[in-house]
Amino acid sequence: MATSLPALPNSRTEPDGSAVIRVLSYNVRSLRDDTDALARVIKACAPDLVLLQEAPRFFRWRKKLTRLARAADLVLLSGGGTAAGPALLCSLRATVERTEDVLLPLTPGRHRRGIAAAVVRIGGARLGVLSTHLSLDADERHEQAGLLLKHLAALGVTHAVAGGDLNERPGGRTFRRLGDGLRDCWTAAPRGGEYTFPATAPDRRIDAVFVTEGVEVLGCGVPSGQPGVAEDDLRAATDHLPVLTALRVPATA
């Protein structure tokens, strides 16, 4: 049984307009596991934004994603089949400015990869959001990380959060490339478990959340021991463990 941890800060808007938000990044393996357990985990984490990887992308994918969002008291923001797997969910706290689904260059014989991105306003803060799932091939993965950084910059926002399944551990060159341009939230403020894969006996961190400068990281980690998150549900929901991050985003001037 996981040791109980102090709860991450709850979502709120500060008097100065800055927003405390919760962001959850989660590889959901095309909803092939226990979707009820998955919905319970997401709901218990009380996120404002959910960055999904391996969301359904084929037959009735939008209906499946919408059903998951509804079960977790969220709405579908973007992605899924139109982004080759990455998707975004959000709470009604978020006001959506725009969404962008991007397909990354396809290497013959490999899986299509993509990016689900959006610009949202929460409280007085304006925030870019991006979810992705990088290649199993080291060279392709490194190239995709560069495209991720380029696309994040093209959103035209001062503050942004990006996350996903990197298919690489910290110390790898792709992880380092992202860390050169962004801040790794778990390194900045670890709270909760580090390892994210495999869910039944995690021994590596290949899922991560990053932020741009100016975004304060209040805590980040696998939410084992967080109030309301059941260990049995974490093991049954999918083959990855989620990464839950609490951030304080300054108000937009």
Disulfide bonds with the S-S distance in Angstrom:
none
